[in-house]
């Protein structure tokens, strides 16, 4: 009895140590980046959230390419931490933490206790490592929670009975996932297709199958009503459909998504995580009946990246990659050791730590630098660090009812300054990416600026904010040059700190060449 008691105390200690290690890993991955200035994606969502909180419809007054759940998430963070622009990052970390717990639950039910902790430990840096540009609160950070919850409900149903409540919950969670980002569709289609086939094989009862499928359908409809109802009631979802479906069809068809970008990201992952390209194959040392399904899930997650060159698109892939790696680690340990169970567990733990250190190795310079150094190096070449200072000057020179236009793709300035744009094109991408609608959108933006002339214009001088390409229609940029020269006067600009600069007012001609953001004020009207 005494030995048994000691055994359970030991296992409890291991559990608490593993939990403590996971918490410390979370802190280590976020301590110096949580309060970094907003990047443009975060500024876009934060601005849309501000509109929503003020009772203004986001898709009418902000051209957002993502479905509304990310806007709701940012609005929730703003209500929880009204004076903290980095609130969405805290909320995103909370979502990731819950998703990681769900991944551990899935791993334990599907493959046993020896897989849960390694899967959670590996997934955490794979999702949060700042070196892969995954420190912002992007849509994918929030999407992980309902996505992993959908898979957790499916696995729970497999092990505890095919009940309608599971299908209802999965339908609701699946639709919620889609309302974060439509690219999750391949993953959701796979899990519901496999689940339906399994249900039929288990029951051979058409009535039960129909009942459960209807439960999933009603769960999805309920989520759609709650999450899309505001926009459907407003204009039948016309603007939502235009921004998140019609334009994204053009966007995905642009040269921002192709095999060249996918190969570029593969090389980055290889240079940082080469060991993860080998370990998952150890699953075949001891084939498991469920391996085929989880390999298919991994392939669907890879398909959901849309062959993008943006690191955040690969975040939904990471939990399933970590899961397969954890299973491979356990099988490799068993194959190499052939030791008693206790020694095998310790060896598995040491191997997990070794792999974890290899994953973290490439990001040690980022994890060890100060917050100021992180911003200085990580955001070099972007105007993100300048945005708060420019926004303060914007707030000083304008009132809450004055329009401010940011020419470029830096909507975080509007968010910091609590000012509103005269046009819904708060980023330039829809105007600049060569698509069938670019010219029409340029003309709409020009019309907006003429109809509601802003008091201030912030002009972005860095090329990555415009995303101009060889086929970009020139009409809007030509209009801006003439319009600004005729109606506005240069106030000042931000010269990057690397050039011993800062906010400069007035801005000399020789300084203009080095500025990344410049501010114009409307001339007094006669």
N, C-alpha and C positions, 0 to 999 in steps of 0.2 A: 504493500500500500504506500509505503514511504517512497519507494523508487518510482511508483506511478505518479505520485504527487510531484516529485522533483522533475519528472519528465514533462508534465504539463506546465510547470513553472518555467522550465527552460524554453518550451515552445512559445509561451506567452512573451517571454523576454525577447525572443527572436522577432515575434510579430511587432512588438513595440519599437524595437531597434529599426526594423524595416520601415515602419511608418515614420519614425523620426528622420531616417535617411531620406525618405521621399519628400518630406516637408523641407528639409535643408536643401535638397536638390532644387526644389521649386524656388526657394529664396535665392540660391546662388545663381540661378538662371535669369532672375528678374531684378536683382537688387540695384543694378546700375542703369537699367533701361526703362524702368516703370514710369519715371517722371520726365523722360526725354520728350522734346517737342513733338507734336503731332505730325505724322506724315500726311500726304495729301488724301489717301484713302480714308484715314481716320477723320480728317477735316471734313470730307464729303459727308460721312455718316453723321458726324456731330452737328454739322449745319442742318442737315435734314431733320435731326432730332429736335433742334431748336425750333425749326418751323412747326413741327408737330406739336410741341409743347405750347407754342403760341397760337395753336388752332389753325395753322396754315397747312394746306395739303402739300406734302413733299414733292410728289411727282409733277404737280402743276408748276411749282416754283423752284425745283431742284431736279436736274436731270440725273437721277440715280439709276444705275444699271442693275442693282440688286433688289430682290423682293423685300418686303417691308420688315421682316423679322429683325434684321440687323439695325434698322432705324428704331424699332421698339426697344432693342437691347441698349442702344446708346441713350435713348430717352430715359430708360429705367436708371442707367448709371448716372445720368444728369440729375435725376430726382433724388437719388441716394446720396450723391456727392456733388451738390450744386456748384461748389467753388473749386472743384478739382477737374481740370481738363483731362487728367489721366484716369478718371474714374472708370471708363470703359475697359481699360487694361486690367484693372483690378477685377472687374466683373468677368472679363474674358478668362483670367486665370482661374477664377472660381468655377467657371463652366468647364475648363480643361481638367481641373481637379476632379470634378464629379464624373466627367467622361472617363478619366483614368481609372477611377474606382469601378465604373461599369465594365471597363475592359478587363479588369482583374476578375470581376464576377463571371463574365463570359468565359474567360480562360479557365477558371476553376471548374465550372460546370462542364465545359467541353473536353478539357484535357487533364484535369486534376489539380491538386493544390500546388504541385511543384512548378506550375507554369504561371500562376497568377502574379506573384511578386516580381519575377523577372520581366514579365510583359509590362507591368506598370512602371518598373524602374527604367526600362529601355524606351518606352513610349514617351516618357516625360521630356528628356532632352531632344528626342527626335521631333517633338512638336514645338518645343520652346526655345531651342538654341538660337541665340541672336545672330550668329554668324551667317545663318541662312536667311536673314531678313525676315525672321518669324517672330520678332519681338512686338510688332504693333498688334492692336486689337482688330484684326481683320475678320471678315465674315466667317472664314473657315474655323476660327477659334471658337466662335459661338455655335457653329453648325455641328461640331463634334458631339455635343451633349445629346441633342435629339437623335442624331444618327446612331451613336452607340447605344442609346436607350432603346431604339427600335430593334437593334440586334439582340440586346439583353432580354427584351420581352419575348422575342422569337425563341431564343435558347431556353428561357424559363419555361415556355410552353412545351418545348420538346421534352423537358425533363420532369415536368409537373402536370402534364395533362393539357390537351387541346381545348381550352375553355374560351368561350366567346369574349370574355373580358380582356384576354390577351390580344385577340384580334382587334378589338375596339381600341385598346391603348396603342397598338402598333400602327393602326391607321391614322390615329391622331398625331403620333410622333413622326410618322413618315411624312405626312403633309406639312408638319411644322419644319421638318428638315428641308423640304422643297421650298418653303417660304423663306428660308435663309438663302438657298442657292439651288438653282434648277439642275446644276451639273451632278448632284447626288442621285439623279434618277436611275442610272445604271445599277448602283448599289441597292437601291430600294426595289427596283424591278426584280433583281436576282433573288433577294431574300423572300419576297412575297411569292415569286414563282416556285422556288424550292419548297417553301412552307406549304403551299397549296398542294403540291404533288405528294409531300409527306403526309398531309392530312388525309388525302384520298386513299393512300396506301394503308394507313392505319385503320381507317373507319369503313371504307367502301360504302359509305352512306351519303347519298347525294343531299339529303336534308341537312345533315350536320355541316357538310361542306358549304352549302348555300347559306346557312345561318351564320357561320363564322366569316365568310367572305362579305356578307352584308354588314356584319359588325365592323369589319375593317373599313368598308365603304362609308358607313355612317360616321366612324371616327374621323376619317379624312374630311368628310363634308363639314363636320363640327369645327375642326381646326380651320378649314378654309373660311367658314363664316366668321369665326372670331378674329382671324388674322388678316383676311382680305376684305371683310365686310365693309369697313370704313371706305375703302376705295371703290368697291362695287356700288355702294349706295351713292357715292359722290358723282361719278360719271360713267358708271357701268364698267369701271376698270380700264377705260380707254387709255389714259396716260400711263397707268401701270403696265399695260400690255405693250404699249409703244416703247417704253424705256427698257423694260426687263426682258422682252421677248423679241420684238421686231428689230430693235437696234442691236441686240446681242447676236442675232443671226448674222448681221453684217460684221460685227466685231470679231466673232469667232472665225469668220471667213477671211479676215485680214491677215497680213503677214506677221501678226503678233502670236499666232498659234500655228505651229508647223513642226515637222520632225527635226528641223535644225535647232529650234528652241528646246525640244524634248531631249535631244542629244547633249545640248549644252548643260541642262540640269542634271542629266545622268553623269556627266563628267564631274560636276561639282559634288554630287553625292558619292561618287567613287573616290574622289580625292580625300573626302572627309570620313567616309564610312565604308571603306572597302570591305571590312570584315562582314558587314551586313549583306553583302552580295553572295557570301558563301554559306554562312550559318543556316539560313532557312532550308537549304537543301539537305541538311542532316535529318529533316523530318522523314526522309525515305529510308533511314537506317532501321526504323521500326514503324512501318506504315500504319496509319490510323485511319479508321473508316471515314472520319470527318475532314481529313486533309484536303480532299478534292474540293469540297465546298469552300473552305477558307482560302485555297489557292484561287478559286474563281472569284471570291470576294476581292482579293488583292488585285486581280486583273481588272475587275470592274472599277476599283478605286483608281487604278492607273489610267483607265479610260476616262474617268471623270476629271482628270487633270487637263483634258483638252489639248495636250501637247504644248502647254504653256511654258514660257520662259520666266514666269513669276513664281518665286518660291512658295508663297502662301497657297497656291493652287494644289500643292502636294501634301498639305497638312492632313486631309482626310485619308490619305494613303498610309500615314505613319502608324496609327494604332494597329492596323492589320499586318503591316510589315513587322512591327514589334512582336505581335502575337506569334507569327510564323517563326521569327527568330528565337523567341522564348521556347517554343516547342522543339525547335532544332537543337537548342542548347541542352534541353533535358535529355533528348535522345542521344546526343553526342556524349553527355556525361555518363549515361548508362552504358553506352557502347565501349567507352574508354576505361571506365573504372571497374565494373563488375565487382564492386565492393559491397559491404553491408549497407543497409539503407541509410543509416546515420551518416557514414562517411560519404556516401553518394550525395546526400543533401548538402553537406559542407562543400564538396567539390563543385556541385552545381552553383552554389552561392559565390564561390571564388571565381568561377568562370564568368558568371554574370557581372561581377565587379570589374573583372578584366576587360570584358567587352564594353562595359559602361565607360571605363576610363579611356578606351580607344575612341569611343564616340565623342567624348568631351575634349579629347586632346587638341583638336584643331581650333576649338573655341576658347581655350584657356586665356589667350591674350584679351579677348572680349570680356570674359568673366572676371578678370583681375584688374581691369582698368577702372578709374574713377568715373562717376556719372558724367562729369564735364568732359573727360577725355573720350568717353564713349560717344557723346554727341559730336565732338569735334572730328573724330575719325570716321565714325559710321555714317554720318550725314554730310560728309565732305562732298561738294559738287551739287548739293541740293540746297534750296533756300529755307529748309525747315527751321533751322536755328534762328534765322532772321525774322521769321513770321511773328513771334510774340512782340518783338520790339516795333516792327512796322505796324502791327495791330494797335499798339498803344498810341502811336502817333495818329492813326486813322480815327481812333476814338476821341482824341483831343480835338481834331479838326472837323468833326461831324457830330450831328445829333442822332438820337435813336430813330428818328423818322427819315433821315437822309439815306439815299441809296448809295452803295459803294460797289463798284465793279472791280473784280480781280481778273485782269487779263492774263490768262494762263490757267494753270491747274493747281492753285493753292488755296482751296476754300477754307483751310484752317484759319486763315487771316480773318475771314468773316466770322468764324466761330469765336476766336479770341476777342474780337472787337465788338461782338454782339450787334452786327450790322447786317442788312439784308441786300441781296443782289437785285438789280433791276431786270435781270434775265435768268431764266432757269438753267442756263448753261454755266454752271459754277466751275466746271472744268472744261478744258479746251478739246478734250479727246473726241467728243462727238462732232466737233467742228473740223478737226484736223485729220483724223484717220480717213483715208480715201475710201469712201463708201458711196452707195447710190443716194444716200440722204445727206451727205456732208454739205453740199451746196445749199440745199433747202434750210438746213439748220443754221448755216452761216447767215443767210438772209434773215431768218427769224431773229437771231441774236442782234444783228444790225438794227432791225426794226425796233427791238426792245430798247436798245440804247438811245435811239433817237426819240422814242416816245416817252421814256423815263430817264432823262439824262442824269447820271449819278453825280453827286457832289465831288466824289473822289474816285480816282482810278489807280489801282496798284498794278503796275506792269511788270511781268516776270521776264527777266532777261536770260534765264537759263534754258537751254534747248530741251532738256528732259521734261520740262513743264508743259511744253507745247506739243511734243510728239509729232512735229512736222515731218512729212515724207515727200518724196519726189512728186507724187501724184496729188498732194494736198491742194485743194482749190485755193487760189491766192486772194480771192475777193475780200475775205474778212480782214486779213492782215493789212491789205492795202487801204481798206476803209479805216482801220484803227489808226494808221499813221497819219492820214489826212485829218481825221476827226480830232485826234489829240492835239495836233499842231494848231488847229483852228480854234478849238474851244477850251483848251486846258493849258496850265502852266506847271512846269516842273517844280516840285516843292523840295524834294530830297531823295535820298536813297540809302540802301544798306550795302556797305562794303564789307565783305567777309572778314571775320576776325583773324584769319590766317594772314591777311595783308595789313594787320594792325588797324583794322577798320572798326566799323560799327555803324550806327545811324549817323549820316552826314547831311547837314542842312545849312545852307544850300549846297548843292552838289556841283563841284567843279567839273569842267569838261574832261580833264584827265582822269578823274575818279569815276566818271560815268562808265568808262570801259571796263571797270572792275566790279561794278555793282551788280547784285543779282536781283534786287527788287527796287523799283523806283516808284515814287508817289507823285501823282498829278492832282491838281485842284482845279475845279472849273473856274474859268474867268468870270468876273462880275458881269452880269447881263446889263446891257445899256437900257 
